[in-house]
Amino acid sequence: MLECECGSNPNLLNLPTCHGAYIQGQPLMNVADSKPVVNIPVTFGVCEALDAPCEPQVNMEWMNGKADVLIDGKPVLTSDSYIMCMKHANGVIYIADDGQKKE
């Protein structure tokens, strides 16, 4: 589950094609899984910073991937990973829930 610092609603990070690597039965994603619409949802509700509908604009890879664990040659996403929305300086999109079951 993703959230944006400026968005009013959370949304899901999409993985249309699995990389074939799993932890606790959940597929792993890498920092290159950052494509708008394909991976990053088309909205987080209302952009509270711009007082307008949220339409995230992303043109970079995720930051803070786990550099010592690679999937398809790219660092794995972690719960500390984030990406910037180019529409507003405070538009930080982050992983609010990584889907891993805590035991």
C-alpha positions as CSV (number, residue, x, y, z in Angstrom):
1,M,0.0,0.0,0.0
2,L,1.3,3.4,-1.0
3,E,0.6,6.9,0.4
4,C,1.6,10.3,-0.8
5,E,2.5,13.0,1.7
6,C,0.2,15.3,-0.3
7,G,-2.6,12.8,-1.2
8,S,-5.9,12.3,0.6
9,N,-6.1,8.6,-0.1
10,P,-3.7,5.6,-0.2
11,N,-3.5,3.4,-3.2
12,L,-1.9,0.1,-4.3
13,L,1.6,-0.4,-5.8
14,N,1.1,-2.5,-8.9
15,L,3.2,-5.4,-10.0
16,P,1.8,-6.6,-13.4
17,T,4.7,-9.0,-14.0
18,C,6.4,-10.8,-11.1
19,H,10.2,-11.0,-10.9
20,G,9.9,-14.6,-9.6
21,A,11.4,-13.8,-6.1
22,Y,9.3,-13.9,-2.9
23,I,9.6,-13.3,0.8
24,Q,6.9,-15.0,3.0
25,G,4.9,-15.7,-0.1
26,Q,4.8,-12.1,-1.2
27,P,6.5,-11.0,-4.5
28,L,9.5,-8.8,-4.3
29,M,9.7,-5.6,-6.3
30,N,12.8,-3.6,-7.3
31,V,13.6,0.1,-7.6
32,A,12.8,0.0,-11.4
33,D,9.1,-0.8,-10.6
34,S,8.4,2.9,-10.7
35,K,6.5,3.4,-14.0
36,P,3.5,5.7,-13.9
37,V,0.2,3.9,-14.4
38,V,2.0,0.5,-14.7
39,N,3.3,0.5,-11.1
40,I,2.5,3.9,-9.6
41,P,-1.3,4.4,-9.3
42,V,-3.0,7.2,-11.3
43,T,-4.2,9.0,-8.2
44,F,-4.0,9.4,-4.4
45,G,-7.3,11.2,-4.2
46,V,-6.9,14.9,-3.8
47,C,-3.5,16.6,-3.8
48,E,-3.9,18.6,-0.7
49,A,-0.8,20.7,-1.5
50,L,-2.3,21.9,-4.8
51,D,-6.0,21.7,-3.8
52,A,-6.6,19.7,-7.0
53,P,-7.2,16.1,-8.1
54,C,-4.0,14.1,-7.5
55,E,-2.3,13.0,-10.7
56,P,1.2,11.8,-9.7
57,Q,4.0,12.6,-12.0
58,V,7.0,10.3,-11.5
59,N,10.1,10.1,-13.7
60,M,12.7,8.4,-11.5
61,E,13.4,5.1,-9.8
62,W,12.6,4.4,-6.1
63,M,15.1,5.6,-3.5
64,N,16.4,3.6,-0.6
65,G,16.3,0.2,-2.2
66,K,18.3,-2.6,-0.5
67,A,21.5,-2.4,-2.5
68,D,22.9,-5.7,-1.3
69,V,19.9,-7.7,-2.5
70,L,19.3,-7.5,-6.3
71,I,16.3,-8.7,-8.3
72,D,16.8,-8.5,-12.1
73,G,20.0,-6.5,-11.4
74,K,18.2,-3.8,-9.4
75,P,18.0,-3.2,-5.6
76,V,14.9,-4.6,-3.9
77,L,12.2,-2.3,-2.5
78,T,12.0,-2.0,1.3
79,S,9.5,-0.4,3.6
80,D,11.9,2.6,3.7
81,S,11.8,3.1,-0.1
82,Y,10.2,6.3,-1.5
83,I,9.8,8.2,-4.7
84,M,9.2,11.8,-5.5
85,C,6.2,13.3,-7.3
86,M,7.4,16.0,-9.6
87,K,4.2,18.1,-9.2
88,H,5.0,19.4,-5.7
89,A,8.2,19.5,-3.6
90,N,6.3,17.8,-0.7
91,G,5.0,15.0,-2.9
92,V,6.8,12.1,-1.4
93,I,5.3,8.7,-2.2
94,Y,6.2,6.0,0.3
95,I,5.3,2.5,1.2
96,A,2.8,2.7,4.0
97,D,2.3,-1.1,4.2
98,D,4.7,-3.5,2.6
99,G,2.3,-6.4,2.7
100,Q,4.7,-8.6,4.7
101,K,3.1,-10.4,7.7
102,K,4.8,-9.5,10.9
103,E,5.4,-12.6,13.1
